[in-house]
Amino acid sequence: MAEESLFFGEEEQQQIVAAIREAEKQTSGEIKVHVERNCNTPDAMERAKEVFGFLNLHQTAQKNGVLFYLAYEDRKFAVLGDSGIHEKVSDIFWNSTKDLLRSYFSQNQFTQGLCLGIKEAGEQLKKHFPYRSDDINELPDDISFG
């Protein structure tokens, strides 16, 4: 098991995956969480862009993938949306989501912060990319560690 996966216990991982699945029930959008010990770039957003590509979030049909990136030892995180969702929501959404995460992360409440951030992202995705009967889950809902 990857060392990073020990950051969240099994129950916490299940809560995060459940939040992803719940959010994705209402939308064609895709949400991923990636956790690693350290950010290997000076800027978390740059690292999130690398991970975004590695996880193939850019390959969703409607360009509506959202990545929650966390480097827990470095205390860095980023929220990154593909061009389809980014065009639909304002910077106010991205900033409010980051503020929400920051408020929970600063209290070491990573699971709760991620679950609430995922819920917010799901609501925005639902508004702009509602679920359709022919939707398929384009990416696995599990947390990636790396």
N, C-alpha and C positions, 0 to 999 in steps of 0.2 A: 504494500500500500504506500502510495506517495506520502512523503512527510507532510506536505501541505494539507492533505486530506484529514490529518489529525487536528487541524485548527478547528474544524467543526466536528462535533461528535455525530454519531449516526442519526440521532433524533433531530439534531439541528439541520443536518443535510436533508432529512426527509421533510422538515418544515419548509425549507427553501424550495425544494423540488415541488412540493405541494402548492406553494405560492405561484411558481411558474406555471404549473398545469392549470390552476384556477384562472390565472390571468389570460392564458392562451385559449381557454374555452370560449371566450367572447370575441376573439380576433383571429385574423389570418397572420398576424405578426408573430415573430419569434423572439423569445427572451432567453439569454444565456447569462450565467454567472461563471466567472473565472477567478480563481483564487490562487495566489502564489505567495511565497514567503517574502521575496524581494522583487522590487521593480528594477529591471536591468537597464532602464533608460532614466535620464534626469527628470523627465516629465511623464507622469502617469498617463496622460492622454496619448502620448506617442506610443507607449507600451500597449495601451488599449487598442490602438489602431493595428499594431502588429498582431495581437491576439485575435482581433476581429477577423482579420484575413486568415489566420491559422485555423480558426473555427468555422470558416466558410460562411460567416454571417452575411457577407456581401453577395452571396449566391441565392438569397431568397427571391422568389418570383416578383414580389412587389417592393423589394428594397426596404423592408420594414423590420429588420432585425435590430434588437437593442441589447447591448452588452453592459453588464455590471462587472467592473474590474476592481479587484481588491488585492493589494500587496500589504499584508497585515504587519509584517515586521517593520517595514518602512513607513507604515501608517499613511499610505497613499491609495487613492481610489479614483475611478473615473466612470462616467456613464456616457456611452457612445451609441448613437443611433445612425442607421444607414440613411442614405439620401432620401428615400421615400418618406420616412417618418420625420426626418429633420426638416424637410420642406413644409410639413403640415403643422408642426408645433413651433412655438416661439422659443427664444432663449430663456424666457421666463420659466417655461416648463423644465428645461434642463437644469437651470440654476436652482429652482425650488426643490427638485429631486435631489440635487447634490447637497443642498442645505439640510434637507431631511436626513439624508444618510450621515452627513457630518455630525448632526445633533445626536444621533444614536451611536455612531462609531466613537465619538469622543467619550462616551460613557461605557465603552466596550460592549455595547449591545449590538453586535454585528448581525446576528440572525434576525432580530426584530427589525433592525434598520433595512436590511436587504428585503425582507418580506414586505414591508410597507412601501419601499421604493419600487419593487416589482409590481405591487398592486397599482400604484400610481401610473407606472408605464403601461400596464395592461389597460387601464381606463382610457389613456390617451390613444393607444393602439385601437381599442374598440371603437372610439369615436371616428377615427379616420380609416380604419381597416377592419370593418366588422366581419365577424365569422360568416362564412358562406357554407352551404351544405357540401360543396365540393372541395373544401379546404383539406389539406393534409398537413400533418406535423412535419415540417421540412427539416428540423434539426432535433436531436435528442434533448430532453429536458433536464438531464443530469448536470451537476456542477462539474466543470472541468478544473483540474488542478495542474499547476505546472511550474 
